Amino acid sequence: MQKGVDYIGVGIGAVIINKDNKLFLSKRGAQSRNEHGLWEFPGGGLKFGDSFEDTIKREIKEEFGMEIKIVDTLEPFNHLISLEKQHWVALCFVCKHISGNPSILEPDKCEQVGWFTYQVAKKLKLTLTAQHRMKQLSVEYPNLCTK
């Protein structure tokens, strides 16, 4: 049984902001579950028994070697990927980057990473969820979006 395909999966993402008010995004690799080659706010699938908070902190540490601090939450998103016949409930935390220079620790799932201003990030080819998160940021964090 596959999450998101055989049953609705729960994904948890992180909008990570550094001290320069730049956003951390990763480009999905060939072995990622869906939306290959598109930029995303990274995260991972919820595992049985894990808390939302522990999940996102673990995923960011395992995949990029960074420590983050959760400072806010964004409204959940019904992530329906019709072309790939997948359905996810996407939760998201707004986080501060605490430490660690991002490295790609799972190269099969991630092709590239970077820190971007909101203005540059919105021009990237984004996943459906990342597009939604950018709209949420423009409403909830307007100061972040003008820089």
N, C-alpha and C positions, 0 to 999 in steps of 0.2 A: 504494500500500500504506500502510495506517494502523497506527501503533504501537498496541498494545493491542486492535486489532480484527482485523486480518489476521494478526498475529503477536503473541506476548506481548511487551509493552513493559516497559522498566525505568524506573521513576520513582525519583527521589531527593528526599527531603524533609528538612526541618530543623525540629527543635524548638529554637526560639531563646528564650533566657532572658536577660532584662535584669538590671541591677544590683539591681532591686527584687524579683527572683525572679518576675517576671511572664512569661507565655508570649505570644509573638507568633503571632497567627492571622490568616488572610485568608479572606474570603468569596468563593467561586467565582462568577464572572460568567457571563453568557449565552453567551460564546464559548469558555468553558473546555471541555476535552475530555469531561468527565463530571461528574456529581454537582453540577449547577448550583444555586446558592443555598445551599450548605452551607459550613460553616466547616472550614478545614483548616490543617495545618502546611504551609506553602508549600514549593514545590520545582519540579522540572521533569523532563523526560525526558532520559535519557542519550543523547548523540550519539556516533556512531561515533568511536573514537579518544580520547575524553575520559576523564579519570579521574573516579571518583565525587566526590572532594573538589573538583576544579576545577569540576565540573558544579554542585554546590550553591552554591559561592561565587559563581559567575557568575550563576546564576538569581536569587539573592537580591539581588545588586547591580543586575541588569537590571530586575527587577520592582519592587523597593522602595527602591533606592538605599542599602542598608545593607551594611556590612562585618561579617562574622562570623568567629569563630574556632571551629573544630571541637574539641570536648573529649571526645567519646565517640560510640559507635555503639549503635543499638538493633537488636534482632534483626529480620531481614527479615520481610516480611509478604506472603502470597499474596493479592493484592488482586483478587478476582473480583467483578465488578459484573454480576451475572446480568441485571438489567433492561435494561442498556445493551449487553449482549453484549461486554463488555471484560474483558481479563485483563492484569494488571500484576504484576510483581515489584517490591515497594516497599521500598527501602532508606531508612534514616533516620539522620541525624547529630544528636547533641545539640550545640548551639552556644551560645557566648556572643555577645551583641550587643557589637560593638566600637565602631562609630560609624555616624552617619547617622540622621536622623529618617525613619521609614518614610513613603514616599509611594507612591501607586498610579501606577506608570509604565506599566502596561498595563491601562487601564480596561475594555477588552473582556473581559479574563480575570478581573478582580478588581473586586468591587463595594465592598468595605469592608475595613479592617484595624483591628487593635487589640491592645493589651496587656491580658492578663487573668490574674487569679489562677487557679490550678488549679481552685478551687471554682466560680468563675464559668464558666470555660471548659468544664467538664464538663456544664454545663446548656445549652450552645449546641447547635444542630442541626449535628452534626459529620458529616464524611465517614466512610465505613467505616474508612479508614486512620487518621484522627484518633481515632476511638473506640478502635481498637486501641492507638495510641500512648499515649492517656491511661491505659489499663490497664497498659501497660508502665511508664509513669512512676510510677504508684502503687506498683509493686513495687520498681523500681530507684532511685527518687528520692523516698522517702516524706516527707522533710523539706520538699520542694517542694510536696507535695500537702496539707499541713496548714495552709498559710498562706492 
